[in-house]
Amino acid sequence: MRAVVFERHGGPEVLHEAELPDPRPAPDEVVIRVSHTSLNRIDALIRKGYPGIKVRLPHVLGSDVFGVIEEVGNNVTHLREGQGVILSPVHGCGHCNYCLSGRENMCRLWSMLGFHEDGSYAELVKAPARVALPASGSPEELGALPLSLLTAYRALVSVGNVSRGQDVLIWGATGGLGTIAVQVAKAYGARVIATTRSEEKEWVLKQAGADLIVNTSEEDAVSRVMEFTDGKGADLVIDYVVGTTLDRSLEALAGGGTIVVFGYLGGPVKELNWNRFYLKHARVVGTHTGSPWEMERALELHRQGLVRPIITRRMGLSQAAEAHRVMEEGSLVGKLSMKVDL
């Protein structure tokens, strides 16, 4: 099969096409012929070298998959060749207490497609059959959905317990994950405050359905949150910036509210007002990705037309290096879809 790989860590230029052996399924696995994938920020982090986690080189990136089942393992009876599926990006060992209770993303041996194992920047990809979910609709949309939708659902619903009438603050929401998170919160009846640092990117937040857009280059986010909520603050804050925002998240938080953290794009926290933390009865919860059962529930939001990726750039997988350059220059909003054209 053809794939886009890298053999050493570095900039976008390390990505190149290569011929690799076709994957073959184990008894409980399936092989997918990939139609569409998409770009996620973690792709660039892995390409550069993710702190503390080594990947086997050469490596195939890509956590998003929509495609057609090419081959099923001998033990797989619930899926068939030719069936359209997406893949839930994360799975565990399958037999520990976490996995058996539906929390595979918390398994000690958790594995992520395109990170710990070869991913979707390829014509073919294999995965455990239990993470292959039947899906129909736009291949382009479905291929841009899995990781962003799963992470947003996990943060907002499973961990954040978002509900109707709540106020939700989402920092830096103009990317693929942020725009999906806005839509998930709206699907559950919340009011959404979304931030950006660029006036040119505000349109994508309007399209996603944000109730209040705060340009943090010109406005103070905490003041706008307090004004919008009549002094109460946000019931739930989604913060994957952290370094420059976590203390501000706490300041904008309502009493008894929750801050969900699943990244630190702004670097580590320099200081935090612990007095404010305990006096507000605040909860700061860390999480990452999600489990296959959460992916199934999250996918139902797309089936109902409540959530869809906002695709603003389209490229072939053969242009993966250029796609990475586009993301790193900071101009990208929404999702960048890649069709497999190798």
C-alpha positions as CSV (number, residue, x, y, z in Angstrom):
1,M,0.0,0.0,0.0
2,R,1.0,3.6,-0.4
3,A,1.2,5.8,2.7
4,V,2.6,9.1,3.9
5,V,5.3,8.4,6.6
6,F,8.1,10.1,8.5
7,E,11.4,8.4,9.4
8,R,12.7,11.1,11.7
9,H,11.1,13.9,13.8
10,G,11.1,17.4,12.4
11,G,9.2,19.9,10.4
12,P,6.5,19.2,7.7
13,E,9.3,18.4,5.2
14,V,10.0,15.0,6.9
15,L,6.6,13.7,5.6
16,H,6.9,11.8,2.3
17,E,5.2,9.0,0.4
18,A,6.4,5.4,0.8
19,E,5.4,1.9,-0.1
20,L,4.5,-0.3,2.9
21,P,3.3,-3.8,3.3
22,D,-0.5,-4.2,3.3
23,P,-1.8,-4.8,6.8
24,R,-3.5,-8.1,7.5
25,P,-6.1,-8.5,10.2
26,A,-5.7,-10.6,13.3
27,P,-8.8,-12.7,14.2
28,D,-10.5,-9.9,16.0
29,E,-9.4,-7.1,13.7
30,V,-10.5,-5.4,10.5
31,V,-8.7,-3.7,7.7
32,I,-10.2,-0.5,6.3
33,R,-9.6,1.0,2.9
34,V,-9.4,4.7,3.8
35,S,-11.4,7.1,1.8
36,H,-11.0,10.3,3.8
37,T,-9.0,11.5,6.8
38,S,-8.2,14.9,8.3
39,L,-5.6,17.0,10.0
40,N,-5.4,17.2,13.8
41,R,-3.0,19.3,15.9
42,I,-1.7,16.2,17.6
43,D,-0.4,15.1,14.2
44,A,2.1,17.9,14.2
45,L,3.0,17.2,17.9
46,I,3.8,13.6,17.1
47,R,5.7,14.5,13.9
48,K,7.9,16.9,16.0
49,G,8.3,14.3,18.8
50,Y,5.7,14.0,21.6
51,P,7.3,14.6,25.0
52,G,7.6,11.3,26.9
53,I,6.1,9.0,24.3
54,K,8.2,7.3,21.6
55,V,6.8,6.2,18.3
56,R,8.1,3.4,16.1
57,L,9.8,4.8,13.0
58,P,9.0,4.9,10.2
59,H,5.6,6.1,11.4
60,V,2.2,6.7,9.7
61,L,0.2,9.6,11.3
62,G,-3.6,10.1,11.2
63,S,-6.3,9.5,13.8
64,D,-9.4,10.1,11.7
65,V,-10.8,7.4,9.4
66,F,-13.7,7.0,7.1
67,G,-13.5,4.1,4.7
68,V,-14.8,0.7,3.6
69,I,-14.0,-2.6,5.2
70,E,-11.5,-4.4,3.0
71,E,-11.0,-7.5,5.1
72,V,-12.3,-9.0,8.4
73,G,-10.6,-11.3,10.8
74,N,-11.8,-14.8,11.4
75,N,-13.6,-14.0,14.6
76,V,-15.5,-10.9,13.3
77,T,-19.1,-11.6,12.6
78,H,-20.9,-8.2,13.2
79,L,-19.1,-6.4,10.3
80,R,-18.8,-7.3,6.6
81,E,-16.5,-6.5,3.7
82,G,-17.7,-3.4,1.8
83,Q,-19.3,-1.8,4.8
84,G,-18.7,1.9,5.4
85,V,-17.2,2.7,8.9
86,I,-15.4,5.2,10.9
87,L,-12.9,4.2,13.6
88,S,-13.0,5.3,17.2
89,P,-9.4,6.5,17.5
90,V,-8.5,5.1,21.0
91,H,-8.7,1.5,22.4
92,G,-7.4,-0.3,25.3
93,C,-6.2,-3.9,26.0
94,G,-9.9,-5.1,25.9
95,H,-9.8,-7.2,29.1
96,C,-8.8,-5.0,32.1
97,N,-11.4,-3.5,34.5
98,Y,-11.2,-0.1,32.7
99,C,-11.9,-1.7,29.3
100,L,-14.6,-4.0,30.6
101,S,-16.4,-1.0,32.1
102,G,-16.3,1.0,28.9
103,R,-13.3,3.2,29.8
104,E,-10.8,2.1,27.3
105,N,-9.1,5.5,27.1
106,M,-8.1,5.0,30.8
107,C,-6.5,1.6,30.2
108,R,-2.9,1.4,31.2
109,L,-2.2,0.0,27.7
110,W,-4.3,2.5,25.8
111,S,-3.4,3.0,22.2
112,M,-4.3,5.7,19.8
113,L,-4.5,5.4,16.0
114,G,-1.8,7.4,14.4
115,F,0.1,7.8,17.7
116,H,1.0,4.5,19.3
117,E,0.2,2.6,16.1
118,D,0.2,3.4,12.4
119,G,-2.7,5.6,11.4
120,S,-4.8,6.8,8.5
121,Y,-2.3,8.7,6.3
122,A,-2.4,5.5,4.1
123,E,-4.5,3.5,1.7
124,L,-5.2,0.8,4.3
125,V,-5.3,0.8,8.1
126,K,-6.1,-2.0,10.6
127,A,-7.8,-1.8,14.0
128,P,-9.7,-3.9,16.5
129,A,-13.2,-4.7,15.1
130,R,-14.9,-3.3,18.2
131,V,-13.8,0.2,17.4
132,A,-15.2,0.1,13.8
133,L,-18.5,1.8,13.8
134,P,-20.9,1.6,10.8
135,A,-21.4,5.1,9.3
136,S,-23.1,6.5,6.3
137,G,-23.3,10.0,4.8
138,S,-20.7,12.4,3.4
139,P,-17.3,10.5,3.3
140,E,-15.6,13.9,3.6
141,E,-17.5,14.9,6.7
142,L,-17.2,11.5,8.4
143,G,-13.5,11.5,7.7
144,A,-13.1,14.8,9.5
145,L,-15.1,13.9,12.5
146,P,-13.8,11.2,14.8
147,L,-11.1,12.6,17.1
148,S,-12.6,16.1,17.4
149,L,-16.1,14.8,18.1
150,L,-14.9,12.1,20.5
151,T,-12.7,14.5,22.5
152,A,-15.4,17.2,22.6
153,Y,-18.1,14.7,23.7
154,R,-15.9,13.3,26.4
155,A,-15.0,16.7,27.8
156,L,-18.4,18.3,27.6
157,V,-20.8,15.4,28.2
158,S,-19.0,12.5,30.0
159,V,-16.8,14.7,32.2
160,G,-18.4,18.1,32.2
161,N,-22.0,17.0,32.5
162,V,-23.2,19.8,30.3
163,S,-26.9,20.5,30.5
164,R,-29.6,22.8,29.3
165,G,-29.4,26.4,30.6
166,Q,-25.7,26.2,31.5
167,D,-23.2,28.7,30.3
168,V,-20.1,27.2,28.7
169,L,-16.8,29.0,28.0
170,I,-14.5,27.5,25.3
171,W,-11.1,29.1,24.8
172,G,-9.5,29.3,21.4
173,A,-12.5,27.7,19.7
174,T,-11.9,28.4,16.0
175,G,-10.1,25.1,15.2
176,G,-11.6,21.8,14.3
177,L,-12.0,20.7,17.9
178,G,-13.3,24.0,19.1
179,T,-16.0,24.4,16.5
180,I,-17.2,20.8,17.2
181,A,-17.2,21.6,21.0
182,V,-19.4,24.6,20.4
183,Q,-21.9,22.5,18.5
184,V,-21.9,19.7,21.1
185,A,-22.6,22.2,23.9
186,K,-25.4,23.7,21.9
187,A,-26.9,20.3,21.1
188,Y,-27.3,19.8,24.9
189,G,-29.0,23.2,25.3
190,A,-26.2,25.3,26.8
191,R,-25.3,28.8,26.0
192,V,-21.7,29.1,24.6
193,I,-19.1,31.8,25.0
194,A,-16.3,31.2,22.5
195,T,-13.0,33.0,22.3
196,T,-10.6,33.9,19.4
197,R,-7.7,36.2,19.0
198,S,-8.5,37.1,15.4
199,E,-11.4,39.1,14.0
200,E,-10.9,37.3,10.7
201,K,-11.8,34.0,12.4
202,E,-15.0,35.1,14.2
203,W,-17.2,33.9,11.3
204,V,-16.5,30.3,12.0
205,L,-17.7,30.6,15.6
206,K,-20.9,32.3,14.3
207,Q,-21.4,29.3,11.9
208,A,-20.8,26.9,14.8
209,G,-23.5,28.6,16.8
210,A,-21.7,30.4,19.6
211,D,-24.0,32.8,21.5
212,L,-21.1,35.2,22.5
213,I,-17.8,35.6,20.6
214,V,-15.0,37.3,22.5
215,N,-12.0,38.6,20.7
216,T,-9.3,38.4,23.4
217,S,-7.0,40.6,21.4
218,E,-9.4,43.5,22.0
219,E,-11.6,42.4,24.9
220,D,-11.2,41.0,28.4
221,A,-12.7,37.5,28.3
222,V,-13.5,37.4,32.1
223,S,-15.4,40.7,32.0
224,R,-17.4,39.6,29.0
225,V,-18.3,36.3,30.6
226,M,-19.4,38.0,33.8
227,E,-21.5,40.6,31.8
228,F,-23.1,37.8,29.7
229,T,-24.0,35.7,32.7
230,D,-25.2,38.6,35.0
231,G,-22.2,38.1,37.3
232,K,-22.6,34.4,37.8
233,G,-19.8,33.1,35.6
234,A,-19.5,30.1,33.4
235,D,-20.8,26.8,34.7
236,L,-18.3,24.8,32.6
237,V,-15.0,25.9,31.0
238,I,-13.2,23.9,28.3
239,D,-9.6,24.8,28.5
240,Y,-6.9,23.2,26.3
241,V,-4.7,26.3,26.2
242,V,-4.0,26.3,30.0
243,G,-0.7,28.1,30.3
244,T,-2.1,31.6,29.7
245,T,-5.7,30.8,30.5
246,L,-6.2,28.4,33.5
247,D,-6.2,31.1,36.1
248,R,-8.5,33.2,33.9
249,S,-10.7,30.1,33.6
250,L,-10.9,30.0,37.3
251,E,-11.7,33.7,37.5
252,A,-14.5,33.3,35.0
253,L,-15.9,30.2,36.6
254,A,-19.3,30.1,38.5
255,G,-19.3,28.8,42.0
256,G,-19.3,25.0,42.0
257,G,-18.3,25.0,38.3
258,T,-16.0,22.7,36.4
259,I,-12.9,23.3,34.3
260,V,-12.1,20.5,31.9
261,V,-8.5,20.3,30.7
262,F,-7.3,18.0,27.9
263,G,-4.2,19.8,26.5
264,Y,-1.8,22.7,27.1
265,L,-1.2,24.5,23.9
266,G,-0.2,27.6,25.8
267,G,2.4,25.8,27.9
268,P,2.4,24.8,31.6
269,V,0.6,26.8,34.3
270,K,2.8,29.4,35.8
271,E,0.5,30.3,38.8
272,L,-3.0,29.6,40.0
273,N,-5.0,31.5,42.6
274,W,-5.6,28.6,45.0
275,N,-7.6,30.8,47.4
276,R,-10.1,31.5,44.6
277,F,-10.0,27.8,43.7
278,Y,-11.3,26.4,47.0
279,L,-13.6,29.4,47.8
280,K,-15.4,28.8,44.5
281,H,-15.8,25.0,45.2
282,A,-14.2,24.6,41.8
283,R,-13.4,21.3,40.0
284,V,-10.5,21.0,37.6
285,V,-10.7,17.7,35.7
286,G,-8.1,16.3,33.3
287,T,-9.1,13.9,30.5
288,H,-8.1,12.9,27.0
289,T,-9.8,11.5,24.0
290,G,-12.6,9.0,24.8
291,S,-13.7,5.4,24.5
292,P,-15.5,3.5,21.7
293,W,-18.9,3.6,23.5
294,E,-18.6,7.4,23.8
295,M,-17.7,7.5,20.1
296,E,-20.9,5.7,19.3
297,R,-23.0,8.1,21.4
298,A,-21.2,11.1,20.0
299,L,-21.8,9.9,16.5
300,E,-25.5,9.9,17.1
301,L,-25.3,13.7,17.3
302,H,-24.0,13.7,13.8
303,R,-26.6,11.3,12.6
304,Q,-29.3,13.6,14.0
305,G,-27.8,16.6,12.2
306,L,-26.8,18.4,15.4
307,V,-23.0,18.3,14.9
308,R,-20.9,18.5,11.7
309,P,-17.3,19.4,11.0
310,I,-16.9,22.8,9.4
311,I,-14.5,22.0,6.6
312,T,-12.7,25.0,5.2
313,R,-9.7,23.4,3.4
314,R,-9.6,20.3,1.2
315,M,-6.4,18.6,0.1
316,G,-5.2,15.2,-1.1
317,L,-3.3,13.1,1.3
318,S,-0.4,13.4,-1.1
319,Q,-0.3,17.1,0.0
320,A,0.1,16.2,3.7
321,A,3.3,18.1,4.2
322,E,1.6,21.3,2.8
323,A,-1.4,20.6,5.0
324,H,0.9,20.6,8.1
325,R,2.5,23.9,7.0
326,V,-1.0,25.5,6.6
327,M,-1.9,24.4,10.2
328,E,1.4,25.6,11.7
329,E,1.2,29.1,10.1
330,G,-2.0,29.7,12.1
331,S,-4.4,30.6,9.3
332,L,-6.5,27.4,9.5
333,V,-10.0,27.6,10.9
334,G,-12.4,24.6,11.3
335,K,-11.2,21.4,9.7
336,L,-8.8,20.5,6.9
337,S,-10.0,17.4,5.1
338,M,-7.7,15.0,3.2
339,K,-8.9,12.6,0.5
340,V,-6.7,9.6,0.0
341,D,-5.2,10.1,-3.5
342,L,-1.9,8.1,-3.3
